[in-house]
């Protein structure tokens, strides 16, 4: 069985912000409230301090590999200040990756 090496990027806020989250050109971000933002809008909110991620703790992590695709499912506990609300927010996460040139690249969250 192959291990997926994502270094410490998996521990980045929202289980995906960081280098591999920025790769998809057409990325959309769905907040717990259901609000959908483009990548540009989302990154602007981080830059302006409207989204301030502190820490993400992952539990019940499950990795599935099917050929060149992998899926990571987990329960994430995100500590953040988001649009004025501060706390630890639990969420279910399902993120997909594709192996490109020998490295796993983030492709989406479904």
N, C-alpha and C positions, 0 to 999 in steps of 0.2 A: 504494500500500500504506500502511496506517495504522500509525503507530508507537504502541506502548502506553507510556504514561507512568505509571510507578509510583514516580516520584521515587526516593529512596534506600531506600524500604521493602523493595525486593527484596533488598537487602544485609543486612537484619536477620537475626538468627540463625534457623536452620532454614528459611530462605527463606520467611518468612511471619510470623514473630512481629512484632508491631507493629500498627499501626492496622488494616490490612486483614485480618490474621489474626483479630482480635477481633470482626469483624463477624458471622460466622455464629453464630447463637444455638445451634444444635445441633452445634457443632464437636466433633469427636473428634480426638485426637492419637495417632498411632501412632509409637512409638519404634522404633529400629533393632532392639531386642530382641523386638519384636512386641507389647509391652505397649500396651494401649489405655487412654487416659484421657479423661475429660470435660474440657471447657474449664476448669471450675472447679478440678479436681484439678491440671491442668497449670499453670495460673497460680499456684496455691498452692505448687507445687514451685519455681517461679521465685522467688516472694516469700520462701520459706524458705531459698533458696540451694542447694537440692538440684540445681537446674539453673542453671548459670552460663555463659551463652553469651558468647564473646569476639569471634568473627569468623567470617564465612562467605565463602569464595571460590567464585565460580561459574565453571564452565567448560562449554564445548560447549552454550551456551544456544541453544535453538530456540523460536521463538514462532510459533504458528499461530493465525490469526483466522478464525472462521467465523460471520459475522453478528454477533450481539451477544455471542458467546462467544469466549474466547481460552484457549489452553493454553500454558503455559511448561514446557518440559522442559529439564533441565540436570543436570550432575554438580556436586554441592555438597561442599565440603570444610569441615566445621564444626569450629572450634576451640572446645572447651568443657570444663568439668568437669561431668560428669553422674553423679549418685549416687556420687561418690567417684572416678570414673575420669576422668583428664585426658588429653587428646590431641587429635589432628585426625582426625575421623571422616568418611570418604567415604560419600556416599549419592547414589542416583539420585532425582531429584525430578520430579514431574509435578503442577502446580498449575493449577486452572481459575479463570477470572475471567468476570464478566458485566458488560456495559456498562449502567450505571444512571444516568440523568440526565446522560449525557455523560462519566461517569467509570468506570474499570475497578474493580470490587469483587471481592475474593476470595470464591469460593464453595466451593471444596473442593480437597483433595489426593487424587488417586486413584492 
